[in-house]
Amino acid sequence: MSQRLSELLRRDLATDPAIAGVTADSRKVRPGDGFIAWPGAATDAREHVAGALTSGATACLVELASADRFAFS
């Protein structure tokens, strides 16, 4: 069962896609999923935003600190 991004964030949004699932592992993104992309101990998931979008992610939650180093920013 999917939810709207606005329901998950509890905010009004101009664009409000349906989110089927949520993952922080870009290898597990399926069409309709939301992707959580933040720096980790082993890898910085922000490096995988483009791949997650290519895999069908409808939204990405991204930590913006130092995000200017990445192509999506």
Buried (B, 14 or more C-beta within 10 A) or exposed (E): EBEEBBEEBEEEEEEBBBBBBBBBEBEEBEEBBBBBBBBEEEEBBBBBBBEBBEBEBBBBBBEEEEBEEBEEE
